[in-house]
Amino acid sequence: MYVCVCRAVTDSQIRDAICDGACSMRELRQRLGVASECGRCSQCALGILRGQQQTSVQSPSDNAVAYG
């Protein structure tokens, strides 16, 4: 889905940029141009960024049981 119509940036492109190391709106803006014109997409892009960050923090090892 298109997140930023001004720059034709999709949610997939935002997720790919995050997987490639973008960790802030500033970096997404620099890499993709998202939220650099009218700004209407900034909240959606930020939501994707935060969602991806939460997903990357949670890993299967978080649910592992420690024996000791």
CNS distance restraints for C-alpha pairs under 8 A (distance, minus, plus):
assign (resid   1 and name CA) (resid  10 and name CA) 5.40 0.50 0.50
assign (resid   1 and name CA) (resid  11 and name CA) 5.87 0.50 0.50
assign (resid   1 and name CA) (resid  12 and name CA) 7.74 0.50 0.50
assign (resid   2 and name CA) (resid   8 and name CA) 6.42 0.50 0.50
assign (resid   2 and name CA) (resid   9 and name CA) 5.77 0.50 0.50
assign (resid   2 and name CA) (resid  10 and name CA) 4.22 0.50 0.50
assign (resid   2 and name CA) (resid  11 and name CA) 6.36 0.50 0.50
assign (resid   3 and name CA) (resid   8 and name CA) 7.55 0.50 0.50
assign (resid   3 and name CA) (resid   9 and name CA) 5.84 0.50 0.50
assign (resid   3 and name CA) (resid  10 and name CA) 5.20 0.50 0.50
assign (resid   3 and name CA) (resid  11 and name CA) 5.92 0.50 0.50
assign (resid   3 and name CA) (resid  41 and name CA) 5.86 0.50 0.50
assign (resid   3 and name CA) (resid  44 and name CA) 6.79 0.50 0.50
assign (resid   3 and name CA) (resid  45 and name CA) 6.85 0.50 0.50
assign (resid   4 and name CA) (resid   8 and name CA) 5.52 0.50 0.50
assign (resid   4 and name CA) (resid   9 and name CA) 4.95 0.50 0.50
assign (resid   4 and name CA) (resid  10 and name CA) 6.78 0.50 0.50
assign (resid   4 and name CA) (resid  34 and name CA) 5.94 0.50 0.50
assign (resid   4 and name CA) (resid  35 and name CA) 6.97 0.50 0.50
assign (resid   4 and name CA) (resid  40 and name CA) 7.74 0.50 0.50
assign (resid   4 and name CA) (resid  41 and name CA) 5.35 0.50 0.50
assign (resid   5 and name CA) (resid   9 and name CA) 6.68 0.50 0.50
assign (resid   6 and name CA) (resid  37 and name CA) 6.77 0.50 0.50
assign (resid   6 and name CA) (resid  38 and name CA) 7.46 0.50 0.50
assign (resid   7 and name CA) (resid  32 and name CA) 7.85 0.50 0.50
assign (resid   7 and name CA) (resid  33 and name CA) 6.42 0.50 0.50
assign (resid   7 and name CA) (resid  34 and name CA) 6.58 0.50 0.50
assign (resid   9 and name CA) (resid  13 and name CA) 6.41 0.50 0.50
assign (resid   9 and name CA) (resid  14 and name CA) 7.36 0.50 0.50
assign (resid   9 and name CA) (resid  32 and name CA) 7.01 0.50 0.50
assign (resid   9 and name CA) (resid  33 and name CA) 7.98 0.50 0.50
assign (resid   9 and name CA) (resid  34 and name CA) 6.65 0.50 0.50
assign (resid  10 and name CA) (resid  14 and name CA) 6.48 0.50 0.50
assign (resid  11 and name CA) (resid  15 and name CA) 6.20 0.50 0.50
assign (resid  11 and name CA) (resid  45 and name CA) 7.67 0.50 0.50
assign (resid  11 and name CA) (resid  48 and name CA) 7.42 0.50 0.50
assign (resid  12 and name CA) (resid  16 and name CA) 6.07 0.50 0.50
assign (resid  13 and name CA) (resid  17 and name CA) 6.15 0.50 0.50
assign (resid  14 and name CA) (resid  18 and name CA) 6.26 0.50 0.50
assign (resid  14 and name CA) (resid  28 and name CA) 7.17 0.50 0.50
assign (resid  14 and name CA) (resid  32 and name CA) 7.74 0.50 0.50
assign (resid  14 and name CA) (resid  45 and name CA) 7.37 0.50 0.50
assign (resid  14 and name CA) (resid  48 and name CA) 7.51 0.50 0.50
assign (resid  14 and name CA) (resid  49 and name CA) 7.70 0.50 0.50
assign (resid  15 and name CA) (resid  19 and name CA) 6.18 0.50 0.50
assign (resid  15 and name CA) (resid  48 and name CA) 7.28 0.50 0.50
assign (resid  15 and name CA) (resid  49 and name CA) 7.46 0.50 0.50
assign (resid  15 and name CA) (resid  52 and name CA) 7.15 0.50 0.50
assign (resid  16 and name CA) (resid  20 and name CA) 6.15 0.50 0.50
assign (resid  17 and name CA) (resid  21 and name CA) 6.43 0.50 0.50
assign (resid  17 and name CA) (resid  22 and name CA) 5.60 0.50 0.50
assign (resid  17 and name CA) (resid  28 and name CA) 7.05 0.50 0.50
assign (resid  17 and name CA) (resid  31 and name CA) 7.53 0.50 0.50
assign (resid  18 and name CA) (resid  22 and name CA) 4.44 0.50 0.50
assign (resid  18 and name CA) (resid  23 and name CA) 6.14 0.50 0.50
assign (resid  18 and name CA) (resid  28 and name CA) 7.86 0.50 0.50
assign (resid  18 and name CA) (resid  49 and name CA) 7.06 0.50 0.50
assign (resid  18 and name CA) (resid  52 and name CA) 7.39 0.50 0.50
assign (resid  22 and name CA) (resid  27 and name CA) 5.41 0.50 0.50
assign (resid  22 and name CA) (resid  28 and name CA) 6.13 0.50 0.50
assign (resid  23 and name CA) (resid  27 and name CA) 6.61 0.50 0.50
assign (resid  23 and name CA) (resid  28 and name CA) 7.71 0.50 0.50
assign (resid  23 and name CA) (resid  49 and name CA) 7.35 0.50 0.50
assign (resid  23 and name CA) (resid  53 and name CA) 7.91 0.50 0.50
assign (resid  24 and name CA) (resid  28 and name CA) 6.39 0.50 0.50
assign (resid  24 and name CA) (resid  49 and name CA) 7.39 0.50 0.50
assign (resid  25 and name CA) (resid  29 and name CA) 5.98 0.50 0.50
assign (resid  25 and name CA) (resid  45 and name CA) 7.77 0.50 0.50
assign (resid  25 and name CA) (resid  46 and name CA) 6.67 0.50 0.50
assign (resid  25 and name CA) (resid  49 and name CA) 7.75 0.50 0.50
assign (resid  26 and name CA) (resid  30 and name CA) 6.18 0.50 0.50
assign (resid  27 and name CA) (resid  31 and name CA) 6.03 0.50 0.50
assign (resid  28 and name CA) (resid  32 and name CA) 5.66 0.50 0.50
assign (resid  28 and name CA) (resid  33 and name CA) 6.87 0.50 0.50
assign (resid  28 and name CA) (resid  34 and name CA) 6.35 0.50 0.50
assign (resid  29 and name CA) (resid  33 and name CA) 4.37 0.50 0.50
assign (resid  29 and name CA) (resid  34 and name CA) 4.82 0.50 0.50
assign (resid  29 and name CA) (resid  35 and name CA) 6.32 0.50 0.50
assign (resid  29 and name CA) (resid  36 and name CA) 6.29 0.50 0.50
assign (resid  30 and name CA) (resid  34 and name CA) 7.98 0.50 0.50
assign (resid  34 and name CA) (resid  41 and name CA) 7.24 0.50 0.50
assign (resid  34 and name CA) (resid  42 and name CA) 7.31 0.50 0.50
assign (resid  34 and name CA) (resid  45 and name CA) 7.60 0.50 0.50
assign (resid  35 and name CA) (resid  39 and name CA) 4.44 0.50 0.50
assign (resid  35 and name CA) (resid  40 and name CA) 6.92 0.50 0.50
assign (resid  35 and name CA) (resid  41 and name CA) 5.71 0.50 0.50
assign (resid  35 and name CA) (resid  42 and name CA) 5.09 0.50 0.50
assign (resid  35 and name CA) (resid  45 and name CA) 7.97 0.50 0.50
assign (resid  41 and name CA) (resid  45 and name CA) 6.06 0.50 0.50
assign (resid  42 and name CA) (resid  46 and name CA) 5.95 0.50 0.50
assign (resid  43 and name CA) (resid  47 and name CA) 6.09 0.50 0.50
assign (resid  44 and name CA) (resid  48 and name CA) 6.36 0.50 0.50
assign (resid  45 and name CA) (resid  49 and name CA) 6.20 0.50 0.50
assign (resid  46 and name CA) (resid  50 and name CA) 6.12 0.50 0.50
assign (resid  47 and name CA) (resid  51 and name CA) 5.99 0.50 0.50
assign (resid  48 and name CA) (resid  52 and name CA) 6.09 0.50 0.50
assign (resid  49 and name CA) (resid  53 and name CA) 6.17 0.50 0.50
assign (resid  50 and name CA) (resid  54 and name CA) 6.18 0.50 0.50
assign (resid  51 and name CA) (resid  55 and name CA) 6.19 0.50 0.50
assign (resid  52 and name CA) (resid  56 and name CA) 6.10 0.50 0.50
assign (resid  53 and name CA) (resid  57 and name CA) 6.23 0.50 0.50
assign (resid  54 and name CA) (resid  58 and name CA) 6.43 0.50 0.50
assign (resid  55 and name CA) (resid  59 and name CA) 7.73 0.50 0.50
assign (resid  58 and name CA) (resid  62 and name CA) 6.44 0.50 0.50
assign (resid  59 and name CA) (resid  63 and name CA) 7.64 0.50 0.50
assign (resid  60 and name CA) (resid  64 and name CA) 6.97 0.50 0.50
